Structures are given as C-alpha cells and as structure tokens.
Amino acid sequence: MPGTDVPIHRHPDKDESFVILCGKVRSTTYNDDGSVIDSVILSQDDGIYGVDIPQCVWHKLESLAPASVIFECKAGPYSNANDNENEKHIFLSLDSSELKR
C-alpha cells in the first residue's frame, strides 16, 4: 500500500541491498544529524532497479504504489540473537484484491 514504510534504521555491521520486483519504492538515506543524503525511487518502469546501503548509514523505505514488492539482501548468516526490532519487517505492500491468477 502506498504510504507503508520501513522506519529509519541502520545496520552497524552489514551492508544492505534492495531490488524492486514490482511497483515503486522510495529509498532515502540520512546523515547522523537527520539530513537527507539521497532519495531514490526504485521502479522497473523508470529503469532504476536497486540500491545498495552501506553499513552504518541510516535509511528508510516507503512504498509509493500498490503491489510494491522488493527483494532485500544482507550478508549472512542470519542470527535471531543479532536481530533487533527495527530489522523485523516484511515490506510486501500487496492487497489480496490485487492478486490475479
């Protein structure tokens, strides 16, 4: 759903990459003082398919279109003990009424 977001957070020991699968998603990065470093709209229609976020960089994602889906990738292995509340998210903005078989 448009307006759905992953709140501002950072990963102190991992880079993170996002690839747009469908829809439109804004990726915004921030300095420690909260000022914007960059804001990129990921969209296959516009030819901007992905973004890499370096470790320790504050960032946020926001869905801009219905049925927006991203692929998120971080270095592994995954450890539940190292996860924090800000990293526990599913960013799949898909309304069941939009599913077509």
C-alpha positions as CSV (number, residue, x, y, z in Angstrom):
1,M,0.0,0.0,0.0
2,P,1.3,3.5,-0.7
3,G,2.5,5.1,2.5
4,T,3.6,1.8,4.0
5,D,7.2,2.3,5.2
6,V,10.1,0.7,6.9
7,P,11.1,3.2,9.6
8,I,14.5,4.9,9.7
9,H,17.2,2.5,10.9
10,R,20.7,1.3,10.2
11,H,22.8,-1.8,10.4
12,P,26.1,-1.3,12.2
13,D,27.8,-4.3,10.7
14,K,26.2,-5.1,7.4
15,D,25.6,-3.5,4.0
16,E,22.1,-3.9,2.7
17,S,20.7,-4.1,-0.9
18,F,17.2,-3.7,-2.3
19,V,15.9,-4.7,-5.7
20,I,12.5,-3.7,-6.9
21,L,10.4,-6.5,-8.2
22,C,7.2,-4.5,-9.0
23,G,5.7,-1.2,-8.1
24,K,7.6,1.8,-6.8
25,V,9.5,2.3,-3.6
26,R,11.5,5.3,-2.3
27,S,14.8,4.6,-0.6
28,T,16.1,7.5,1.5
29,T,19.4,7.7,3.3
30,Y,20.3,10.1,6.1
31,N,23.3,11.6,7.9
32,D,23.6,11.2,11.6
33,D,22.1,14.6,12.1
34,G,18.9,13.6,10.1
35,S,19.7,15.5,6.9
36,V,19.0,13.6,3.7
37,I,22.0,12.2,1.9
38,D,20.0,10.8,-1.1
39,S,16.5,9.8,-2.1
40,V,16.0,7.4,-5.0
41,I,12.7,6.0,-6.4
42,L,13.1,2.3,-7.4
43,S,11.0,1.5,-10.4
44,Q,11.3,-1.0,-13.2
45,D,9.3,1.4,-15.4
46,D,12.0,4.1,-14.9
47,G,14.9,1.7,-15.1
48,I,16.1,2.2,-11.5
49,Y,16.2,-1.4,-10.2
50,G,18.1,-1.3,-7.0
51,V,20.1,0.4,-4.4
52,D,23.0,-0.5,-2.0
53,I,23.0,0.9,1.5
54,P,26.5,0.8,3.2
55,Q,26.7,-0.3,6.8
56,C,26.1,2.3,9.5
57,V,24.0,4.5,7.1
58,W,20.6,5.5,8.3
59,H,17.9,4.6,5.8
60,K,14.1,4.3,5.2
61,L,11.9,2.7,2.6
62,E,8.5,3.8,1.5
63,S,6.0,2.2,-0.8
64,L,4.7,4.6,-3.4
65,A,2.4,2.3,-5.4
66,P,0.0,-0.5,-4.8
67,A,1.5,-4.0,-5.1
68,S,5.1,-2.8,-4.5
69,V,7.5,-5.7,-3.8
70,I,11.2,-5.6,-3.0
71,F,13.9,-8.1,-2.6
72,E,16.1,-7.4,0.4
73,C,19.6,-8.8,0.8
74,K,22.1,-8.6,3.7
75,A,25.2,-10.6,4.4
76,G,24.6,-13.8,6.4
77,P,24.3,-15.9,8.2
78,Y,21.1,-14.7,9.8
79,S,21.1,-14.9,13.6
80,N,17.9,-14.2,15.6
81,A,20.1,-13.2,18.5
82,N,21.6,-10.4,16.4
83,D,18.3,-9.1,15.1
84,N,16.7,-6.0,16.5
85,E,13.2,-4.8,16.5
86,N,13.9,-2.3,13.6
87,E,15.1,-5.2,11.4
88,K,12.0,-7.3,11.9
89,H,9.8,-6.3,9.0
90,I,8.2,-7.6,5.9
91,F,7.9,-5.0,3.2
92,L,5.3,-6.5,0.9
93,S,2.7,-4.0,0.0
94,L,0.2,-6.2,-1.7
95,D,-3.5,-6.1,-1.2
96,S,-5.2,-9.5,-1.8
97,S,-7.7,-7.8,-4.1
98,E,-4.8,-7.1,-6.4
99,L,-3.8,-10.7,-6.8
100,K,-4.6,-12.3,-10.1
101,R,-4.2,-15.9,-11.0
